[in-house]
Every structure is written in structure tokens, then in C-alpha cells.
């Protein structure tokens, strides 16, 4: 009986959290996608809109907490806004999507999402917070916010005994964890991970929208979320960062293929969301935008699109873009105000001195070797597929370029970070390379997937010409 | 056509730009394989060279070979298999004891068993003696694993230099002659140093 009751409580809590996030998210996603809350203007499916709505919900919820600081007040205000948003969303749903939801294809995809999400809910929720950063950083911050009932200074950010805890790290997921525990009224080492589960849902839904009955899709599903083990469910943020990075690349590719605005908006949303997950998200965001821009230029975008975007600035997008960046700016402001500086000391004179020193003392070789160790496997597969492409005498798969550029730049950027780290280099490499390179592995996997998909669809590959014997 | 000219023409016919390109790629792949081999990734080194040579020896490039190589890679290198094992274990455990994961999730203070033994003992002493602030002995403070785990697990109780309640290692209690022994656990003592 108590098991059934507990199951109901857990399902109820998760459902309430999702409804809260959808309600809040619709206040951003509605105007972003359709310019209003009720009428559908953009050609998009609900399954494509849903993850975007959730991202909007995460960001708005975090923004409200940062502005009002107190958990109780922010949840009340967030709750009222969520109710309004949810009401508008239900009206929108009834008017525009309810008929389509009964369509077997649409239903199948939703069932696929539910299956996928539930499959991975187990490992996320059934293991207590155990690993180092999960306990010492991410969920410790959640605990500090929870016990203070506030994300403000009273949480203890300036307590000298917690300096080990990298207090400047982004607080979106810790805030969500603290809100969940605040609602429940107690703390333990399992339930805060529900926040990870919630943040894991949007990229999973997006992944299902790419579903096709092909080997390449099976390859994608086999490798993308599962190869991020255990970083996706042990309480570290590296798995989520890599997952969102990969989905941003996939959505951008679909936009370049089909020219649907929802994919571009979703890709940019995923990219911006990286800022809220982890500090490495700043670098990931820069390299993604750079890669997108390069690819857009070399593929002569937007000339080849059927519907050419106008050059006039769409102020709706600009305003919403600014709104979703506000929480990031507020947290950066608090960081400065409260003296929560980053331990790497990027851009300081000392960092340049360390850079000069490490370039000449053999550290570069050590860093290269370590980075290579952890990206070697995915790089090997990329080489294998590039060689296959050559053997089939097919042109270079240009679609893979954004993934290759962004990932390579990310690896270089991380190499630079290691060159200037104030920590003992060997210690820093040994404790972080394996997980920060998950994003690079994910990026190279996406490049592999895009090459494989192109080869699979290429009629010449199915009727190959002889290579010619030696 | 002289024999010499005939030979030269045959060589020219053989060395098409595509074949030259294949040769260059082969040299690059050998280099890549050597780097991998030297870094201990011998399977990858062999896989890539074997893939390339077999592809060249086949009458036509084979997409099946590409797929087989990709699948081989997935089995050899990916951690996905461990992830599947973990997912399966979780599901099996949950099916056998469905109440346990739910109780863990919805009961206060669960999950503390993952902490190191001395930290669990300190938490028990804190609970038992209703301690309001604490500090660690020099020996305990030297172990940053213990420091971080007690700071985060005992939170919101804060560690303070002014605290009179001091946790010491069991073999270190004699170093605090001016303090009163309050309680002892297996590895940790609690002393009061006014």
C-alpha cells in the first residue's frame, strides 16, 4: 500500500513539476513560436514545441528565483504565472493540436518518448548522490539554497568553509533541485536528482523527433545518450551539457536540410541553454555559433532555402533572446557582487604568465596526450567513416562540418584552459579530462552520424563502382 | 610503341589521381594507426588498417563492411554497453524490490550510507549530542575527502574555528589533554575543548 502511495506521490510530483514548467515555458515559447499564446502560426508539431516549452520553463523559473531570491516567494509567483501559462497552453492545445495528437504517428512518437524517458529515469533516480562534484558542488549548492530558503547570500556562499565548492558555477539545476525539495519539505540524497531527470527530458524528446527506421538512427540512439554513461545520471552536469550540445547540432542540421524555423529556434535555444548548465557551456556556445556561422556562409545560406528569411530584424526574437539571457546576466552580477570568482582566473595577468610557461615546459604534450586519450575512440570512428566516404568516391559530407568545427574548437579551447589552469596540471587533467571530453565525443559522434546517414541515403553507395585492385 | 613507352603508359594508367589519393590516405592512416598503437589503442590501430586493406581488396566498396566496422567499433569502444547493463540492473532491482527505490526517494535523510565511514560516525555523534557547530582536528582536516564530505553532509550545521566540539581521529584523542572526551565511535572521537 505504501509503495503504491509513494509511486503516486512521485508521479504526482513529477507531473506537477512538468505542468509548472510547461505553464511557465509557454509564456516564453508561445510568443517565440507563434507571436501569441493561442493561435498556431508556425508549422511545427507539438512534439517539437514541447521540449522548447520546457527549456523556457527552466529559464523563467530560474530567473524568477534569482530576482526574488526566496524559494517560497519565487514558487508562489512562479506558480501563479505557471497557472496562467498553463491555462493559455491548454486553450492553444485544444484549438490547434488535439486532433493531431490522435494521429497514430504522433501517438507512436509520444509513446517512444515516454519509453525512452522512463528507461533512463531508473539509473538517474535510483542511485544516491555519490560522486565527487555531485556532492561537493552541484547538489551541495542545492542543499545550501534549500536550507536557507533562498539563493541569496544567506545560503552561505561566503562561508570560508565552503570555498572548495566552486561557488561561481551556474545554479539553474541546483535551484530546481532545491525547489523540488522545498515542496517536499525534507532533504535526502536521492530526490534532488529529479531535477536532472527533468532537464534530461527535452533533449530526449528532440532525439525522438529524429526517429527513422534506419541503421544511422539506431547508431545515434545507441551512442548518444547511452555513451554519456555515467555522466548523465551520476549528478555531474557534463553528460547533460554534451547531450544538449549534440541536439543543438542535430537541430541545426535539420534546419539547414529542411529550412523549418522551429528547428533553428530550437537549436539556438539549446545552444543558449548550455550557459545555464555548466561553465564549459560558455565555450560550447561560442564554438557552436561560430560553426553555425561558418557553415551558413559556405553552404550559401539562405539562398538555397525555399523561404528566404528577410534581413529585417525581428524584434520579437531579439526581445525573447534578451529575456532568456537575463537570468544568466543576473547570476553573473550576483557572482561579482558576492565575490564568487572562478578558480581558473581566466584573463588575468597570472594566467598569461602560466600560459607562456606551460607552452615551453612540456605541459602542452601532456595535455595533448590526455585529451587524445579520451577523444581517440570517437575520432577513430570519424576517420573510418571519412575513409569510407573516400572509398565510395563520394564528396565530403558537408553536413558534418558544423559538428567537426565546433567540436575541434571546443577541444582546442579546453586545451587552452588546461594551459592556464592555476591548479596542479596533472591533478586537473586526471580529475576532469574524462568528463569534459564527453562533449567532444558527442560532437564527433554527431559528425559520424551525419556521414553515415548521407552514405546510407546515397544511391551511388548502394551501387558502388569498383575501387580497382592493386 | 616501344616496350619502354608501353611500360610508361601502363604506369600512367595505373596511377590515376584516385589511386594516388588512396595511397596518400593509406600513408596517413598508417601514421594514425602508429600513433594509436603507441598510445595503447592497439585494437583501433588494427581495426582501421584492416578495414582499409579489406576495402581495397574487395571488388567493390562494401557498405555492409562499413556497417560491420561501425558495429564492431560500437561493441569494442563504447561505454553504451555498460550503460545498458546499468539500466537493466536498475530495472531488475526495481522489479524485485519496488518499494526500496520509492522509499529512498521519498524518505528524509536517505542515501547517507554512500558517505565515508568516519563521516557517517560524525553525523551520528552530531545528531546524538545535538551539536550546533564543530571543527575537525588537524589530522582530520588534512584529509580533504573527509573535510568536504562532512561540510556538505552536515550542512546547514557549519564548521567553525571557534567551535568547542572537535572531531578527532580515534588514535589522536591523546593529543587533546585539555579537552573532555564526550563520546567515541569506531574511528572518530568527539571532544569538548572549551
Interface residues (C-beta under 8 A of the other chain):
Chain A: X2 X3 X6 X7 X9 X10 X119 X120 X122 X123 X125 X126 X128 X129 X130 X135 X136 X140 X143 X144 X147 X148 X156 X159 X161 X162 X164 X165 X184 X186 X187 X188 X189 X190 X191 X194 X215 X219 X222 X223 X226 X227 X228 X229 X230 X369 X372 X373 X376 X377 X380 X381 X383 X384 X385 X387 X388 X390 X391 X392 X393 X452 X455 X456 X461 X462 X464 X465 X466 X467 X468 X469 X470
Chain B: X16 X18 X19 X21 X22 X25 X29 X32 X36 X39 X41 X44 X47 X48 X51 X52 X55 X56 X57 X58 X59 X60 X61 X62 X63 X66 X67 X69 X70 X73 X74 X77 X78 X79 X80 X82 X83 X84 X86 X87 X90 X91 X93 X94 X98 X99 X101 X102 X103 X104 X105 X106 X107 X108 X109 X110 X111 X112 X113 X114 X144 X147 X148 X149 X151 X152 X153 X155 X156 X158 X159 X160
